[in-house]
Amino acid sequence: MFKMVGTGVTVLLITASSLAYAQSAREREFERLNAADVATLTDSRVNIVKATLQLTPDQEKLWPAIEDAIRTRAKDRQARIAAVEQRAAELRGKSPVEVLRDRNPVEFLQRRATALAQRSADLKKLADAWQPLYQTLSPDQKKRMGHLALTALRELRTGAEHRRLSSEVDDE
């Protein structure tokens, strides 16, 4: 059991550390993951969770809905990022004074509400997909799932903190 969790955590850490490195390198031109990188990362996440849980044949039948929800969230996130990048590209050609003068707070709120509604729908779909499987998990599987979730959250927090500190250093 610990080998499987250890393997999953190792793969997650390797993936997360390479992403943190790519994002923190401000000296290089701004990089964004391309569609193939996102697909590979999503595949890795799906495989880590599935391997960590060690699903029984009956539980395997419930897995496709979860995998679909995970992939939908990743795809929709990339679409939101692309929309933000497109908006930023539109504003890049304008001076700061023009941007401030031409801003429309209502449009901003509408864009934000749409993005939050999409994130909410994706999260709801994921929770609904997990519900039937979670009810069938053994206590050991639930413990492994909890450990994996905590490890992933810790890595996200560490990556965010690293980016924040890098940003502060770059600003000085």
Phi and psi in degrees as GROMACS dihedral restraints (atoms count N, CA, C in turn):
[ dihedral_restraints ]
;  ai    aj    ak    al  type     phi  dphi    fc
    3     4     5     6     1   -66.2    20    10
    4     5     6     7     1   -29.9    20    10
    6     7     8     9     1   -63.5    20    10
    7     8     9    10     1   -43.6    20    10
    9    10    11    12     1   -65.5    20    10
   10    11    12    13     1   -45.0    20    10
   12    13    14    15     1   -63.9    20    10
   13    14    15    16     1   -42.9    20    10
   15    16    17    18     1   -60.8    20    10
   16    17    18    19     1   -41.8    20    10
   18    19    20    21     1   -64.6    20    10
   19    20    21    22     1   -45.0    20    10
   21    22    23    24     1   -61.1    20    10
   22    23    24    25     1   -44.5    20    10
   24    25    26    27     1   -65.0    20    10
   25    26    27    28     1   -40.6    20    10
   27    28    29    30     1   -61.0    20    10
   28    29    30    31     1   -46.6    20    10
   30    31    32    33     1   -62.3    20    10
   31    32    33    34     1   -42.5    20    10
   33    34    35    36     1   -62.2    20    10
   34    35    36    37     1   -43.8    20    10
   36    37    38    39     1   -64.8    20    10
   37    38    39    40     1   -40.7    20    10
   39    40    41    42     1   -63.7    20    10
   40    41    42    43     1   -45.0    20    10
   42    43    44    45     1   -63.4    20    10
   43    44    45    46     1   -47.6    20    10
   45    46    47    48     1   -65.2    20    10
   46    47    48    49     1   -39.5    20    10
   48    49    50    51     1   -68.1    20    10
   49    50    51    52     1   -36.6    20    10
   51    52    53    54     1   -68.0    20    10
   52    53    54    55     1   -35.9    20    10
   54    55    56    57     1   -68.4    20    10
   55    56    57    58     1   -41.5    20    10
   57    58    59    60     1   -62.6    20    10
   58    59    60    61     1   -39.9    20    10
   60    61    62    63     1   -63.2    20    10
   61    62    63    64     1   -45.9    20    10
   63    64    65    66     1   -63.2    20    10
   64    65    66    67     1   -36.4    20    10
   66    67    68    69     1   -79.5    20    10
   67    68    69    70     1   -26.5    20    10
   69    70    71    72     1   -88.6    20    10
   70    71    72    73     1    -5.2    20    10
   72    73    74    75     1   -84.0    20    10
   73    74    75    76     1    79.7    20    10
   75    76    77    78     1   -73.8    20    10
   76    77    78    79     1   -19.2    20    10
   78    79    80    81     1   -67.1    20    10
   79    80    81    82     1   -30.5    20    10
   81    82    83    84     1   -82.8    20    10
   82    83    84    85     1   165.4    20    10
   84    85    86    87     1   -61.0    20    10
   85    86    87    88     1   145.5    20    10
   87    88    89    90     1   -54.7    20    10
   88    89    90    91     1   128.2    20    10
   90    91    92    93     1  -115.3    20    10
   91    92    93    94     1   141.1    20    10
   93    94    95    96     1  -127.8    20    10
   94    95    96    97     1   142.8    20    10
   96    97    98    99     1   -61.8    20    10
   97    98    99   100     1   135.8    20    10
   99   100   101   102     1   -84.7    20    10
  100   101   102   103     1   176.0    20    10
  102   103   104   105     1   -60.4    20    10
  103   104   105   106     1   -38.1    20    10
  105   106   107   108     1   -66.4    20    10
  106   107   108   109     1   -39.8    20    10
  108   109   110   111     1   -64.6    20    10
  109   110   111   112     1   -42.1    20    10
  111   112   113   114     1   -64.0    20    10
  112   113   114   115     1   -42.3    20    10
  114   115   116   117     1   -62.5    20    10
  115   116   117   118     1   -41.8    20    10
  117   118   119   120     1   -64.9    20    10
  118   119   120   121     1   -43.2    20    10
  120   121   122   123     1   -64.0    20    10
  121   122   123   124     1   -42.2    20    10
  123   124   125   126     1   -64.0    20    10
  124   125   126   127     1   -42.9    20    10
  126   127   128   129     1   -58.6    20    10
  127   128   129   130     1   -42.6    20    10
  129   130   131   132     1   -63.1    20    10
  130   131   132   133     1   -44.5    20    10
  132   133   134   135     1   -61.7    20    10
  133   134   135   136     1   -45.9    20    10
  135   136   137   138     1   -60.2    20    10
  136   137   138   139     1   -46.7    20    10
  138   139   140   141     1   -65.8    20    10
  139   140   141   142     1   -36.2    20    10
  141   142   143   144     1   -64.0    20    10
  142   143   144   145     1   -48.4    20    10
  144   145   146   147     1   -63.4    20    10
  145   146   147   148     1   -45.8    20    10
  147   148   149   150     1   -64.3    20    10
  148   149   150   151     1   -42.8    20    10
  150   151   152   153     1   -67.6    20    10
  151   152   153   154     1   -38.2    20    10
  153   154   155   156     1   -65.2    20    10
  154   155   156   157     1   -38.9    20    10
  156   157   158   159     1   -74.3    20    10
  157   158   159   160     1   -25.9    20    10
  159   160   161   162     1    50.8    20    10
  160   161   162   163     1    65.6    20    10
  162   163   164   165     1   -67.1    20    10
  163   164   165   166     1   145.7    20    10
  165   166   167   168     1   -80.1    20    10
  166   167   168   169     1   165.8    20    10
  168   169   170   171     1   -57.0    20    10
  169   170   171   172     1   -37.8    20    10
  171   172   173   174     1   -67.2    20    10
  172   173   174   175     1   -38.1    20    10
  174   175   176   177     1   -70.3    20    10
  175   176   177   178     1   -32.1    20    10
  177   178   179   180     1   -56.9    20    10
  178   179   180   181     1   -31.9    20    10
  180   181   182   183     1   -65.6    20    10
  181   182   183   184     1   -25.4    20    10
  183   184   185   186     1   -89.6    20    10
  184   185   186   187     1   -10.0    20    10
  186   187   188   189     1   -68.8    20    10
  187   188   189   190     1   -38.9    20    10
  189   190   191   192     1   -55.4    20    10
  190   191   192   193     1   -36.3    20    10
  192   193   194   195     1   -64.7    20    10
  193   194   195   196     1   -38.9    20    10
  195   196   197   198     1   -67.8    20    10
  196   197   198   199     1   -45.7    20    10
  198   199   200   201     1   -61.2    20    10
  199   200   201   202     1   -42.2    20    10
  201   202   203   204     1   -60.8    20    10
  202   203   204   205     1   -43.6    20    10
  204   205   206   207     1   -64.5    20    10
  205   206   207   208     1   -40.2    20    10
  207   208   209   210     1   -62.8    20    10
  208   209   210   211     1   -46.1    20    10
  210   211   212   213     1   -67.2    20    10
  211   212   213   214     1   -37.1    20    10
  213   214   215   216     1   -63.5    20    10
  214   215   216   217     1   -43.4    20    10
  216   217   218   219     1   -60.8    20    10
  217   218   219   220     1   -42.8    20    10
  219   220   221   222     1   -64.3    20    10
  220   221   222   223     1   -43.0    20    10
  222   223   224   225     1   -64.9    20    10
  223   224   225   226     1   -44.5    20    10
  225   226   227   228     1   -67.4    20    10
  226   227   228   229     1   -34.9    20    10
  228   229   230   231     1   -62.8    20    10
  229   230   231   232     1   -44.1    20    10
  231   232   233   234     1   -62.3    20    10
  232   233   234   235     1   -37.6    20    10
  234   235   236   237     1   -64.8    20    10
  235   236   237   238     1   -40.3    20    10
  237   238   239   240     1   -65.3    20    10
  238   239   240   241     1   -41.6    20    10
  240   241   242   243     1   -62.7    20    10
  241   242   243   244     1   -42.4    20    10
  243   244   245   246     1   -62.6    20    10
  244   245   246   247     1   -39.0    20    10
  246   247   248   249     1   -65.0    20    10
  247   248   249   250     1   -41.4    20    10
  249   250   251   252     1   -65.2    20    10
  250   251   252   253     1   -42.1    20    10
  252   253   254   255     1   -63.7    20    10
  253   254   255   256     1   -38.7    20    10
  255   256   257   258     1   -64.3    20    10
  256   257   258   259     1   -43.7    20    10
  258   259   260   261     1   -62.4    20    10
  259   260   261   262     1   -42.8    20    10
  261   262   263   264     1   -63.8    20    10
  262   263   264   265     1   -38.4    20    10
  264   265   266   267     1   -64.8    20    10
  265   266   267   268     1   -37.1    20    10
  267   268   269   270     1   -64.0    20    10
  268   269   270   271     1   -39.1    20    10
  270   271   272   273     1   -79.5    20    10
  271   272   273   274     1   -21.1    20    10
  273   274   275   276     1   -61.2    20    10
  274   275   276   277     1   -31.2    20    10
  276   277   278   279     1   -76.4    20    10
  277   278   279   280     1    -8.9    20    10
  279   280   281   282     1  -101.6    20    10
  280   281   282   283     1   155.9    20    10
  282   283   284   285     1   -78.5    20    10
  283   284   285   286     1   158.0    20    10
  285   286   287   288     1   -55.3    20    10
  286   287   288   289     1   -34.6    20    10
  288   289   290   291     1   -66.0    20    10
  289   290   291   292     1   -43.6    20    10
  291   292   293   294     1   -63.2    20    10
  292   293   294   295     1   -41.2    20    10
  294   295   296   297     1   -61.8    20    10
  295   296   297   298     1   -45.7    20    10
  297   298   299   300     1   -66.4    20    10
  298   299   300   301     1   -40.0    20    10
  300   301   302   303     1   -68.0    20    10
  301   302   303   304     1   -38.5    20    10
  303   304   305   306     1   -93.2    20    10
  304   305   306   307     1     3.6    20    10
  306   307   308   309     1   -66.2    20    10
  307   308   309   310     1   149.5    20    10
  309   310   311   312     1  -130.9    20    10
  310   311   312   313     1   100.7    20    10
  312   313   314   315     1   -63.4    20    10
  313   314   315   316     1   -28.1    20    10
  315   316   317   318     1   -68.9    20    10
  316   317   318   319     1   -44.3    20    10
  318   319   320   321     1   -61.5    20    10
  319   320   321   322     1   -40.9    20    10
  321   322   323   324     1   -58.8    20    10
  322   323   324   325     1   -48.1    20    10
  324   325   326   327     1   -61.7    20    10
  325   326   327   328     1   -38.1    20    10
  327   328   329   330     1   -67.1    20    10
  328   329   330   331     1   -42.6    20    10
  330   331   332   333     1   -62.2    20    10
  331   332   333   334     1   -43.5    20    10
  333   334   335   336     1   -64.0    20    10
  334   335   336   337     1   -43.1    20    10
  336   337   338   339     1   -63.0    20    10
  337   338   339   340     1   -40.5    20    10
  339   340   341   342     1   -63.7    20    10
  340   341   342   343     1   -44.3    20    10
  342   343   344   345     1   -63.7    20    10
  343   344   345   346     1   -43.6    20    10
  345   346   347   348     1   -66.3    20    10
  346   347   348   349     1   -37.7    20    10
  348   349   350   351     1   -63.8    20    10
  349   350   351   352     1   -39.9    20    10
  351   352   353   354     1   -66.2    20    10
  352   353   354   355     1   -43.6    20    10
  354   355   356   357     1   -61.9    20    10
  355   356   357   358     1   -41.1    20    10
  357   358   359   360     1   -62.8    20    10
  358   359   360   361     1   -45.6    20    10
  360   361   362   363     1   -62.5    20    10
  361   362   363   364     1   -41.8    20    10
  363   364   365   366     1   -65.0    20    10
  364   365   366   367     1   -41.7    20    10
  366   367   368   369     1   -66.9    20    10
  367   368   369   370     1   -39.4    20    10
  369   370   371   372     1   -62.9    20    10
  370   371   372   373     1   -42.4    20    10
  372   373   374   375     1   -61.7    20    10
  373   374   375   376     1   -40.8    20    10
  375   376   377   378     1   -66.0    20    10
  376   377   378   379     1   -45.0    20    10
  378   379   380   381     1   -61.9    20    10
  379   380   381   382     1   -43.0    20    10
  381   382   383   384     1   -64.5    20    10
  382   383   384   385     1   -35.6    20    10
  384   385   386   387     1   -69.9    20    10
  385   386   387   388     1   -37.5    20    10
  387   388   389   390     1   -72.0    20    10
  388   389   390   391     1   -31.4    20    10
  390   391   392   393     1   -50.4    20    10
  391   392   393   394     1   -53.7    20    10
  393   394   395   396     1   -64.1    20    10
  394   395   396   397     1   -39.0    20    10
  396   397   398   399     1   -68.8    20    10
  397   398   399   400     1   -43.3    20    10
  399   400   401   402     1   -57.9    20    10
  400   401   402   403     1   -36.4    20    10
  402   403   404   405     1   -65.9    20    10
  403   404   405   406     1   -21.7    20    10
  405   406   407   408     1   -96.8    20    10
  406   407   408   409     1    -7.3    20    10
  408   409   410   411     1   -69.2    20    10
  409   410   411   412     1   143.0    20    10
  411   412   413   414     1   -74.9    20    10
  412   413   414   415     1   163.9    20    10
  414   415   416   417     1   -56.3    20    10
  415   416   417   418     1   -37.0    20    10
  417   418   419   420     1   -65.4    20    10
  418   419   420   421     1   -42.7    20    10
  420   421   422   423     1   -65.2    20    10
  421   422   423   424     1   -38.9    20    10
  423   424   425   426     1   -64.0    20    10
  424   425   426   427     1   -38.0    20    10
  426   427   428   429     1   -66.2    20    10
  427   428   429   430     1   -43.1    20    10
  429   430   431   432     1   -63.7    20    10
  430   431   432   433     1   -40.6    20    10
  432   433   434   435     1   -63.2    20    10
  433   434   435   436     1   -43.7    20    10
  435   436   437   438     1   -62.7    20    10
  436   437   438   439     1   -41.7    20    10
  438   439   440   441     1   -64.1    20    10
  439   440   441   442     1   -43.3    20    10
  441   442   443   444     1   -63.5    20    10
  442   443   444   445     1   -41.0    20    10
  444   445   446   447     1   -63.4    20    10
  445   446   447   448     1   -44.3    20    10
  447   448   449   450     1   -64.2    20    10
  448   449   450   451     1   -40.7    20    10
  450   451   452   453     1   -64.1    20    10
  451   452   453   454     1   -43.2    20    10
  453   454   455   456     1   -63.7    20    10
  454   455   456   457     1   -44.0    20    10
  456   457   458   459     1   -63.2    20    10
  457   458   459   460     1   -39.5    20    10
  459   460   461   462     1   -62.9    20    10
  460   461   462   463     1   -42.1    20    10
  462   463   464   465     1   -66.3    20    10
  463   464   465   466     1   -39.0    20    10
  465   466   467   468     1   -62.6    20    10
  466   467   468   469     1   -44.2    20    10
  468   469   470   471     1   -63.7    20    10
  469   470   471   472     1   -43.3    20    10
  471   472   473   474     1   -63.1    20    10
  472   473   474   475     1   -43.1    20    10
  474   475   476   477     1   -63.0    20    10
  475   476   477   478     1   -42.7    20    10
  477   478   479   480     1   -64.7    20    10
  478   479   480   481     1   -42.1    20    10
  480   481   482   483     1   -63.4    20    10
  481   482   483   484     1   -41.1    20    10
  483   484   485   486     1   -62.0    20    10
  484   485   486   487     1   -45.0    20    10
  486   487   488   489     1   -63.7    20    10
  487   488   489   490     1   -39.7    20    10
  489   490   491   492     1   -64.1    20    10
  490   491   492   493     1   -44.0    20    10
  492   493   494   495     1   -66.4    20    10
  493   494   495   496     1   -40.0    20    10
  495   496   497   498     1   -62.0    20    10
  496   497   498   499     1   -40.2    20    10
  498   499   500   501     1   -63.1    20    10
  499   500   501   502     1   -42.4    20    10
  501   502   503   504     1   -65.7    20    10
  502   503   504   505     1   -39.0    20    10
  504   505   506   507     1   -66.4    20    10
  505   506   507   508     1   -42.9    20    10
  507   508   509   510     1   -64.6    20    10
  508   509   510   511     1   -33.1    20    10
  510   511   512   513     1   -70.8    20    10
  511   512   513   514     1   -26.6    20    10
